[in-house]
């Protein structure tokens, strides 16, 4: 089966910027108390009951942070370049190449799934199947945490992290993401919308925490 053009585009773009992306964002979490608080809450709720997947892990910066909080965590990313960068930065953790649309994981195998800015390159019309896939791999009682930029725009990025790229990104409304979660059988427990901070953020940012009933 031929993969969609947006998947090929996303993989190529992140392979191109992998090393510079990892370097520029290495300490970004240190400057974001809101993100640390949300991730820590996720870790407390999901920890101790099974493995956690950082799905769309990039260079593994949040995989490493969740591991430092005591989670049994591994990373999956579409980009082989990002996975290589993650393995170099965190040699004690497991990272694999894979797609959020078709995860190589058993049904109900995860206590938690983190999709941190990893839904934003999928066209909104196709996101329902991706969120359903995330719900599939969650165990009953498992948590999904997702982060994204707030808005309705489709953006085409031609330059990033010092490289020429071709990458499409979609801003999303929290209500829309909540509806996708509900359609996948998840219960949204909390949402946060905050103002942009730092040099990389231009719009409000949001995160949703959802639970698989059972």
C-alpha positions as CSV (number, residue, x, y, z in Angstrom):
1,X,0.0,0.0,0.0
2,X,1.3,3.4,-0.9
3,X,1.6,5.7,2.1
4,X,-0.1,9.1,2.1
5,X,2.0,12.0,0.9
6,X,1.7,13.8,4.3
7,X,3.4,10.8,6.0
8,X,6.3,10.8,3.5
9,X,6.6,14.6,3.8
10,X,6.6,14.5,7.6
11,X,9.2,11.7,7.8
12,X,11.6,13.5,5.4
13,X,11.3,16.8,7.2
14,X,12.1,15.4,10.6
15,X,14.9,13.3,9.2
16,X,16.4,16.5,7.8
17,X,16.2,18.5,11.1
18,X,16.7,15.7,13.6
19,X,20.0,16.7,15.0
20,X,19.4,20.5,15.1
21,X,15.9,19.9,16.5
22,X,17.3,17.8,19.3
23,X,19.9,20.5,20.1
24,X,17.6,23.5,20.0
25,X,14.9,21.9,22.1
26,X,17.1,20.0,24.5
27,X,16.4,22.3,27.5
28,X,13.0,23.6,26.4
29,X,11.1,21.7,29.2
30,X,13.2,23.5,31.8
31,X,11.5,26.8,30.9
32,X,8.0,25.4,30.9
33,X,6.6,24.8,34.4
34,X,3.1,24.3,32.9
35,X,4.3,21.4,30.7
36,X,6.2,19.8,33.5
37,X,3.2,20.0,35.8
38,X,1.0,18.3,33.2
39,X,3.5,15.6,32.4
40,X,4.1,15.0,36.1
41,X,0.3,14.5,36.6
42,X,0.2,12.1,33.7
43,X,3.1,10.2,35.1
44,X,1.5,10.0,38.5
45,X,-1.8,8.7,37.0
46,X,-0.2,6.2,34.5
47,X,2.8,5.1,36.5
48,X,3.2,1.8,38.2
49,X,0.5,-0.1,36.2
50,X,2.3,-1.0,33.0
51,X,4.4,0.4,30.2
52,X,4.0,3.9,28.7
53,X,4.5,4.9,25.1
54,X,5.9,8.3,24.1
55,X,4.3,8.1,20.6
56,X,5.9,10.6,18.3
57,X,8.8,10.9,20.6
58,X,11.2,12.9,18.4
59,X,14.7,12.9,19.9
60,X,13.3,11.5,23.2
61,X,13.5,14.5,25.4
62,X,10.1,13.8,27.0
63,X,10.8,10.0,27.0
64,X,13.8,10.8,29.2
65,X,11.8,13.1,31.4
66,X,9.1,10.5,32.0
67,X,11.8,7.9,32.8
68,X,13.2,10.2,35.4
69,X,9.8,10.3,37.0
70,X,9.9,6.5,37.4
71,X,7.8,5.4,34.4
72,X,8.5,2.3,32.3
73,X,8.6,4.2,29.1
74,X,9.7,3.7,25.5
75,X,9.5,5.9,22.4
76,X,8.1,5.5,18.9
77,X,8.7,7.9,16.0
78,X,8.0,8.0,12.3
79,X,11.4,9.5,11.6
80,X,14.4,7.1,11.7
81,X,16.7,10.2,12.1
82,X,14.8,11.2,15.2
83,X,15.0,7.7,16.6
84,X,18.7,7.6,16.1
85,X,19.0,10.9,17.9
86,X,16.9,9.6,20.8
87,X,19.0,6.4,21.1
88,X,22.2,8.5,21.3
89,X,20.7,10.8,23.9
90,X,19.1,8.1,26.0
91,X,21.0,4.8,25.5
92,X,19.2,3.1,28.4
93,X,15.8,3.5,26.9
94,X,14.0,1.8,24.0
95,X,13.1,3.6,20.8
96,X,11.6,2.2,17.6
97,X,10.5,3.5,14.2
98,X,6.7,3.4,13.8
99,X,3.6,5.2,12.8
100,X,0.8,6.4,15.1
101,X,-1.7,5.3,12.5
102,X,-0.6,1.6,12.8
103,X,1.2,0.9,16.1
104,X,3.0,-2.4,16.4
105,X,1.5,-2.9,19.9
106,X,-1.0,-5.3,21.3
107,X,-4.5,-4.2,22.2
108,X,-4.7,-2.8,25.8
109,X,-0.9,-3.1,26.3
110,X,-0.2,0.5,27.6
111,X,-0.9,2.1,30.9
112,X,-0.3,5.5,29.2
113,X,0.2,7.0,25.8
114,X,1.8,10.4,25.3
115,X,1.1,12.1,21.9
116,X,2.9,15.4,22.5
117,X,2.6,17.6,19.4
118,X,2.6,14.4,17.3
119,X,-1.0,14.7,16.0
120,X,-0.4,18.1,14.3
121,X,0.9,16.8,10.9
122,X,-2.1,14.5,10.2
123,X,-4.9,16.2,8.3
124,X,-7.8,16.8,10.8
125,X,-10.2,14.8,8.6
126,X,-8.0,11.7,9.2
127,X,-7.3,12.2,12.9
128,X,-10.2,10.1,14.1
129,X,-8.6,6.9,13.0
130,X,-5.3,7.9,14.7
131,X,-6.9,8.7,18.0
132,X,-8.8,5.4,17.8
133,X,-5.5,3.7,17.3
134,X,-4.1,5.4,20.5
135,X,-7.2,4.3,22.4
136,X,-6.8,0.7,21.1
137,X,-3.4,0.2,22.7
138,X,-4.5,1.7,26.1
139,X,-5.4,-0.7,28.8
140,X,-8.7,-0.1,30.7
141,X,-7.9,2.8,33.1
142,X,-5.0,3.9,30.9
143,X,-4.4,7.6,30.1
144,X,-3.8,9.5,26.9
145,X,-2.1,12.9,27.1
146,X,-1.9,15.0,24.0
147,X,-0.5,18.5,23.3
148,X,-1.0,20.8,20.4
149,X,-1.2,24.4,19.2
150,X,-4.6,26.0,19.4
151,X,-6.3,27.3,16.2
152,X,-7.9,26.4,12.9
153,X,-5.1,27.1,10.5
154,X,-3.2,24.9,8.1
155,X,0.4,26.0,7.9
156,X,3.1,25.0,5.4
157,X,6.6,25.2,6.8
158,X,9.4,25.8,4.4
159,X,12.3,26.4,6.8
160,X,13.0,25.1,10.3
161,X,15.9,24.5,12.7
162,X,18.3,25.8,10.1
163,X,17.2,23.7,7.2
164,X,14.9,24.0,4.2
165,X,12.0,21.6,4.6
166,X,8.5,21.0,3.3
167,X,6.1,20.3,6.2
168,X,2.4,20.8,6.9
169,X,1.2,21.5,10.4
170,X,-2.4,21.9,11.6
171,X,-3.5,23.9,14.6
172,X,-6.4,22.3,16.5
173,X,-9.3,23.4,18.7
174,X,-9.5,21.7,22.1
175,X,-13.2,20.9,21.6
176,X,-12.4,19.1,18.3
177,X,-9.7,17.0,20.0
178,X,-12.1,16.2,22.9
179,X,-14.7,15.1,20.4
180,X,-12.1,12.7,18.8
181,X,-11.3,11.3,22.2
182,X,-15.0,10.7,23.0
183,X,-15.6,9.1,19.6
184,X,-12.7,6.7,20.4
185,X,-14.4,5.7,23.7
186,X,-12.1,7.9,25.9
187,X,-13.3,10.2,28.8
188,X,-11.6,13.6,28.8
189,X,-10.6,14.2,32.4
190,X,-8.8,17.6,32.1
191,X,-7.8,20.2,29.6
192,X,-5.4,23.1,29.8
193,X,-5.1,26.1,27.4
194,X,-2.2,28.5,28.1
195,X,-0.6,31.5,26.5
196,X,2.4,31.1,24.2
197,X,5.8,31.3,25.9
198,X,9.4,31.3,24.7
199,X,10.7,31.8,21.2
200,X,9.1,28.7,19.6
201,X,5.4,29.4,20.4
202,X,3.3,31.9,18.4
203,X,-0.2,30.8,19.5
204,X,-1.9,29.5,22.6
205,X,-1.0,25.9,23.4
206,X,-3.4,23.2,24.7
207,X,-3.2,19.7,26.2
208,X,-5.9,17.1,27.0
209,X,-5.8,14.3,29.4
210,X,-8.2,11.4,28.7
211,X,-8.9,8.0,30.3
212,X,-10.0,4.7,28.8
213,X,-12.9,3.5,31.0
214,X,-12.8,0.1,32.7
